[in-house]
Amino acid sequence: MDVTEDAVRGLCTDAVYERGERYRDEGRIREIHRVDATVTAVVSGSRQYDVRVNLAADEFDRWCDCPYDGPRACKHVVAVLLRCVDGPPADEGNRLDAAIETADPDDLQAFLRKTLASDVGLRERFFARFSEPATRSVDNLRAAIDRRFEETNPDYFVVFEPIDFSEWFDLATEYRDRERYAAATTVYRALVESLDDNMERVDGAYDHFSKAFSRALDGYVDCVMAAERDVAAVASALTFLDERASSGMPLLAEQFERAATELREKAVEQFST
């Protein structure tokens, strides 16, 4: 997707666009880096906000940890994208490649092991790509996602700001790329359950959480059907979706019903051939 002023305007309201312009012009972008198409930045507002955009993705696959709850992109994302319209930051990808290529293999391996030992999310993605680990359970994954809700605003039950779920979406993508659809289904289901059970805590950034829920639910249905023909697995998934539609967050019931209908239709088509 080309980074133009028109493209950025299409992501936000006129008022947000003007605020984003002002933030850019006031020099509120404190840090900005790029590796390939991914740009990360820190934007100064009432506090420091982390922003991430992908210049090659549809609608720039944008993310910001501010509490914005309006339609579409926030002013921090707009400021960063407008900075990229003026001229994206230098790509550090070649420097990264060169450092990897010239690094001592033993030092590189030691660095990688130390990093993986201290970062559970990254370690799981590493296992998903380079190993054949036992799939983590839904409950195990859910516990980690639920902790993110608790840590976001530890003094209150209510969650005001977005949560970055990319750790789990990236893990599911790794599994899908390896055609390990059952493992990906487990990750998506953990996200769906956690978001459904914690949505009552959300008091801000509804659009962010709603999109994350829809993405996880769609991924769940897709991966259930992408796995080898397994009538029992499809039946279990349908039971889960039907139960959630009736007992979960009322606000999300319609989406669960839609997903169940879609899964039934796909199952009839697949198993009848």
TARAUR-V935873 format. One record per backbone hydrogen bond with DSSP energy under -1.0 kcal/mol. NH is the residue of the N-H (numbers start at 1). CO is the residue of the C=O. If there is no record, write none. Layout:
nh & co
NH & CO
NH & CO
//
This chain:
nh & co
4 & 2
8 & 4
9 & 5
10 & 6
11 & 8
12 & 9
17 & 13
18 & 14
19 & 15
20 & 16
21 & 17
22 & 18
23 & 19
24 & 20
25 & 21
26 & 22
27 & 24
28 & 23
30 & 28
30 & 42
31 & 42
33 & 40
35 & 38
38 & 35
39 & 53
40 & 33
41 & 51
42 & 31
43 & 49
44 & 28
45 & 47
49 & 43
51 & 41
52 & 63
53 & 39
54 & 60
55 & 37
57 & 54
60 & 57
61 & 58
63 & 52
65 & 50
73 & 11
78 & 74
79 & 75
80 & 76
81 & 77
82 & 78
83 & 79
84 & 80
85 & 81
86 & 82
87 & 83
92 & 34
96 & 92
97 & 93
98 & 94
99 & 95
100 & 96
101 & 97
102 & 98
108 & 104
109 & 105
110 & 106
111 & 107
112 & 108
113 & 109
114 & 110
115 & 111
116 & 112
117 & 113
118 & 114
123 & 119
124 & 120
125 & 121
126 & 122
127 & 123
128 & 124
129 & 125
130 & 126
131 & 127
141 & 137
142 & 138
143 & 139
144 & 140
145 & 141
146 & 142
147 & 143
148 & 144
149 & 145
150 & 146
151 & 147
152 & 148
156 & 153
159 & 201
168 & 165
169 & 165
170 & 166
171 & 167
172 & 168
173 & 169
174 & 170
175 & 171
176 & 172
177 & 173
178 & 174
179 & 176
180 & 175
181 & 179
184 & 180
185 & 181
186 & 182
187 & 183
188 & 184
189 & 185
190 & 186
191 & 187
192 & 188
193 & 189
194 & 190
195 & 191
196 & 192
197 & 193
198 & 194
199 & 195
201 & 198
202 & 199
203 & 159
209 & 205
210 & 206
211 & 207
212 & 208
213 & 209
214 & 210
215 & 211
216 & 212
217 & 213
218 & 214
219 & 215
220 & 216
221 & 217
222 & 218
223 & 219
224 & 220
225 & 221
226 & 222
227 & 223
234 & 230
235 & 231
236 & 232
237 & 233
238 & 234
239 & 235
240 & 236
241 & 237
242 & 238
243 & 239
244 & 240
245 & 241
246 & 242
247 & 243
248 & 244
252 & 249
253 & 250
256 & 252
257 & 253
258 & 254
259 & 255
260 & 256
261 & 257
262 & 258
263 & 259
264 & 260
265 & 261
266 & 262
267 & 263
268 & 264
269 & 265
270 & 266
271 & 267
272 & 268
//
